[in-house]
Amino acid sequence: MTSDAASASPFALNPALKASQPRYMQLAQTLLSEIESGQYPVGSQMPTEFELCEQFGVSRSTAREAVKRLVDLGLVVRQPRIGTTVCARTVSTGYRQSVADVSDLYQYASETTLVIESRQTREIDAERARALDATAGETWLHLQGRRHAGNPAEPICTTEIWIHPAFRSIQGMHGPLKGAVHAQIEKHFGEVIAAVEQEIRAVVLTSADAQQLNAQPHTAALLVTRKYRNRRNQLVELATSIHPADRFSYSTVLRREWGVGMKDR
């Protein structure tokens, strides 16, 4: 197929991508249309960058940037040694977070902005200590703020963060923050986040949360709790976020690991 393949696509331009854009945008639109048409079903593999170069006569950087646009739209996820997998057939509204491994949490933070509105050191009680795998009486750093994906008037979540006493002297934890808090801890203290425990629950927005989020009270929301642990399994950071249901979705791809005692069926 020639480099004019994308412009010859019979599909109408999706409003999620702008018309009259560079070659990578044209290619992204063609691939998006093929996903929407069912040519690449959810769960299937997209062509590799090399295959896209061969098929459409484009450069490696053009193919890579086109696929990145699909990732940004929440249609595909990229995984090391696996490739690019279709995770949705249509573009959804709101912010979609696609996670394949811990590194994707850095991507989420880099694409959004956390506005830290409160920073305090707080002595924790017995109940809080249990949640933090800590000892009552310890003094942790406590942050509160709101995260948005470009429109501060419609935050994608409120966020509450607790940071271990060993790292509470961290600088820069105020105002708008681009990037992940745990990445800042790694940078300033030479720490390594080795594992993240995540729990997602359905909740209803309280009046206070709804006011913070400019959302309707008593409507559906997601409560996301993440525990960031180092290589010693020590809890470095606990982050709790509340997302209005219509502003956030979470996408992941699970694959079977074939091992002893399993056979193809």
C-alpha positions as CSV (number, residue, x, y, z in Angstrom):
1,M,0.0,0.0,0.0
2,T,1.3,3.5,-0.8
3,S,1.7,6.5,1.5
4,D,-1.6,7.7,0.2
5,A,-3.4,4.8,1.8
6,A,-4.6,6.8,4.8
7,S,-6.1,9.6,2.7
8,A,-8.0,7.0,0.7
9,S,-9.7,5.6,3.8
10,P,-13.5,5.4,3.3
11,F,-14.1,6.2,7.0
12,A,-15.1,9.7,8.2
13,L,-12.5,11.5,10.3
14,N,-13.1,10.8,14.0
15,P,-13.4,14.0,16.0
16,A,-11.0,12.6,18.5
17,L,-8.2,13.3,15.9
18,K,-7.9,16.6,14.0
19,A,-8.0,16.8,10.3
20,S,-5.3,18.2,8.0
21,Q,-2.5,17.1,10.3
22,P,0.9,15.5,9.7
23,R,1.4,12.1,8.3
24,Y,1.4,10.4,11.7
25,M,-2.0,11.8,12.4
26,Q,-3.4,10.5,9.1
27,L,-2.0,7.1,9.9
28,A,-3.4,7.2,13.4
29,Q,-6.8,8.0,11.9
30,T,-6.6,5.1,9.5
31,L,-5.7,2.7,12.3
32,L,-8.4,4.1,14.5
33,S,-11.0,3.5,11.7
34,E,-9.8,0.0,11.3
35,I,-10.1,-0.7,15.0
36,E,-13.7,0.8,15.0
37,S,-14.6,-1.3,12.0
38,G,-13.6,-4.5,13.9
39,Q,-10.6,-5.3,11.7
40,Y,-8.6,-5.4,14.9
41,P,-10.9,-6.8,17.6
42,V,-10.4,-6.0,21.3
43,G,-7.6,-8.3,22.6
44,S,-5.9,-8.7,19.2
45,Q,-2.4,-7.6,18.3
46,M,-1.8,-4.5,16.1
47,P,0.9,-4.7,13.4
48,T,4.4,-3.9,14.6
49,E,6.1,-0.6,13.8
50,F,8.1,-2.4,11.1
51,E,5.0,-3.9,9.6
52,L,3.3,-0.5,9.6
53,C,6.3,1.0,7.9
54,E,6.1,-1.7,5.2
55,Q,2.3,-1.5,4.8
56,F,2.0,2.3,4.6
57,G,5.4,3.4,3.3
58,V,6.1,5.6,6.4
59,S,9.2,6.1,8.6
60,R,9.7,4.3,11.9
61,S,9.1,7.6,13.8
62,T,5.8,8.2,12.0
63,A,4.6,4.7,12.8
64,R,5.7,5.1,16.5
65,E,3.9,8.5,16.9
66,A,0.7,7.2,15.3
67,V,0.6,4.3,17.7
68,K,1.2,6.7,20.6
69,R,-1.9,8.6,19.5
70,L,-3.9,5.4,19.8
71,V,-2.4,4.8,23.3
72,D,-3.4,8.4,24.3
73,L,-7.0,7.7,23.1
74,G,-7.2,4.6,25.2
75,L,-7.6,2.3,22.3
76,V,-4.4,0.2,22.6
77,V,-1.8,-0.6,25.2
78,R,1.9,-1.3,24.5
79,Q,3.7,-4.0,26.5
80,P,7.4,-4.9,26.3
81,R,8.1,-8.2,24.5
82,I,4.4,-8.6,23.7
83,G,3.5,-5.7,21.4
84,T,0.5,-3.4,20.9
85,T,-2.8,-4.9,22.0
86,V,-6.3,-3.4,21.2
87,C,-8.1,-2.7,24.5
88,A,-11.1,-0.7,23.3
89,R,-13.1,-0.3,20.0
90,T,-14.2,3.3,20.5
91,V,-12.8,6.4,22.0
92,S,-14.4,7.1,25.4
93,T,-14.8,10.5,27.1
94,G,-12.8,11.3,30.2
95,Y,-9.3,10.2,31.0
96,R,-8.3,6.6,30.4
97,Q,-5.4,5.0,32.3
98,S,-3.8,2.0,30.6
99,V,-1.5,0.0,32.8
100,A,0.7,-3.0,31.8
101,D,3.4,-2.5,34.4
102,V,4.7,-0.1,37.1
103,S,6.3,2.1,34.5
104,D,2.9,3.1,33.1
105,L,2.1,4.8,36.4
106,Y,4.9,7.3,35.5
107,Q,3.2,7.9,32.2
108,Y,-0.1,8.6,33.9
109,A,1.5,11.1,36.1
110,S,3.4,12.8,33.3
111,E,0.2,13.2,31.2
112,T,-1.7,14.8,34.1
113,T,-1.0,17.6,36.7
114,L,-1.4,17.2,40.4
115,V,-2.1,20.5,42.2
116,I,-1.0,20.1,45.8
117,E,-3.2,22.3,48.0
118,S,-2.1,21.1,51.4
119,R,1.2,19.9,52.9
120,Q,1.5,18.9,56.6
121,T,3.5,16.6,58.8
122,R,1.1,14.7,61.0
123,E,1.5,12.3,63.8
124,I,-0.6,9.2,63.0
125,D,-3.0,7.4,65.4
126,A,-3.4,3.6,65.8
127,E,-6.1,3.4,63.0
128,R,-4.0,5.3,60.5
129,A,-0.9,3.3,61.5
130,R,-2.7,0.1,60.5
131,A,-3.4,1.4,57.1
132,L,0.2,2.5,56.7
133,D,1.8,-0.6,58.1
134,A,3.4,1.7,60.6
135,T,3.5,2.5,64.3
136,A,1.2,4.9,66.1
137,G,3.0,8.1,67.0
138,E,5.2,8.2,63.9
139,T,5.2,11.5,61.9
140,W,4.4,11.2,58.2
141,L,4.2,13.8,55.5
142,H,0.5,14.3,54.4
143,L,-0.4,15.9,51.0
144,Q,-3.8,16.7,49.6
145,G,-4.7,18.0,46.2
146,R,-6.5,17.5,42.9
147,R,-5.3,16.1,39.6
148,H,-6.5,17.2,36.2
149,A,-5.8,16.3,32.6
150,G,-5.7,19.7,31.1
151,N,-8.9,21.3,32.4
152,P,-8.5,22.5,36.1
153,A,-12.3,23.2,36.2
154,E,-12.9,19.4,35.9
155,P,-10.4,17.5,38.0
156,I,-10.1,13.8,37.3
157,C,-9.7,13.1,41.0
158,T,-9.0,14.3,44.5
159,T,-5.8,12.8,45.9
160,E,-4.6,12.2,49.4
161,I,-0.9,11.0,49.9
162,W,1.0,9.8,52.9
163,I,4.8,9.6,52.7
164,H,7.0,7.6,55.1
165,P,8.9,9.6,57.7
166,A,12.2,8.7,56.1
167,F,11.2,10.7,53.0
168,R,9.1,13.5,54.6
169,S,11.9,16.1,54.0
170,I,11.3,15.8,50.2
171,Q,11.2,19.2,48.5
172,G,9.0,20.5,45.7
173,M,5.7,19.0,47.1
174,H,3.6,22.2,46.6
175,G,1.6,23.8,43.8
176,P,1.3,22.2,40.4
177,L,3.4,19.0,40.1
178,K,4.0,17.3,36.7
179,G,5.2,13.8,37.3
180,A,4.7,11.1,39.9
181,V,5.3,11.8,43.6
182,H,7.0,8.4,44.0
183,A,9.3,9.3,41.1
184,Q,10.4,12.4,43.0
185,I,11.1,10.2,46.1
186,E,13.2,7.9,43.9
187,K,15.1,10.9,42.5
188,H,15.8,12.7,45.7
189,F,16.6,9.7,48.0
190,G,17.9,7.1,45.6
191,E,15.0,4.8,46.6
192,V,13.5,2.3,44.2
193,I,9.8,1.5,44.0
194,A,9.8,-2.3,43.4
195,A,6.1,-3.0,43.7
196,V,2.7,-1.2,43.7
197,E,-0.3,-2.7,45.4
198,Q,-3.5,-1.4,43.9
199,E,-7.2,-1.6,45.0
200,I,-10.1,-0.2,43.1
201,R,-13.6,0.1,44.7
202,A,-16.9,1.6,43.6
203,V,-18.1,4.4,45.9
204,V,-20.6,7.3,45.9
205,L,-19.4,10.9,46.0
206,T,-19.9,12.7,49.3
207,S,-21.1,16.3,49.2
208,A,-17.6,17.4,50.2
209,D,-15.8,15.3,47.5
210,A,-18.3,16.5,44.9
211,Q,-17.7,20.1,45.7
212,Q,-13.9,19.6,45.4
213,L,-14.4,17.9,42.0
214,N,-17.1,20.2,40.6
215,A,-19.3,17.1,40.3
216,Q,-22.8,16.0,41.3
217,P,-23.0,14.7,44.9
218,H,-24.2,11.1,45.5
219,T,-23.1,10.0,42.0
220,A,-20.9,7.0,41.1
221,A,-17.1,7.2,41.6
222,L,-14.0,5.1,41.8
223,L,-11.8,4.9,44.8
224,V,-8.2,3.9,43.9
225,T,-5.7,3.1,46.6
226,R,-2.1,2.5,45.8
227,K,0.7,1.3,48.1
228,Y,4.2,1.9,46.8
229,R,6.8,-0.4,48.3
230,N,10.6,-0.5,48.0
231,R,12.8,-3.5,47.6
232,R,12.7,-4.2,51.3
233,N,8.9,-4.3,51.1
234,Q,8.7,-1.1,53.2
235,L,5.7,1.2,52.5
236,V,7.2,4.3,51.0
237,E,3.9,6.0,49.9
238,L,0.2,5.5,50.2
239,A,-2.0,7.4,47.7
240,T,-5.8,7.4,47.7
241,S,-7.7,9.0,44.8
242,I,-11.4,9.5,44.2
243,H,-12.5,9.7,40.5
244,P,-15.9,10.8,39.2
245,A,-17.2,7.9,37.1
246,D,-17.6,9.9,33.9
247,R,-14.1,11.4,34.0
248,F,-11.9,8.3,34.4
249,S,-11.6,4.7,33.2
250,Y,-9.0,2.1,33.8
251,S,-7.8,-0.4,31.2
252,T,-5.5,-3.4,31.6
253,V,-4.7,-6.4,29.5
254,L,-4.2,-9.8,31.2
255,R,-2.4,-12.7,29.5
256,R,-2.2,-16.3,30.4
257,E,1.2,-17.6,31.4
258,W,1.5,-21.1,29.8
259,G,3.5,-23.5,32.1
260,V,3.7,-27.0,33.3
261,G,0.4,-28.8,33.5
262,M,-1.3,-26.5,31.0
263,K,-2.1,-27.3,27.4
264,D,-3.6,-25.6,24.5
265,R,-7.3,-26.0,24.2
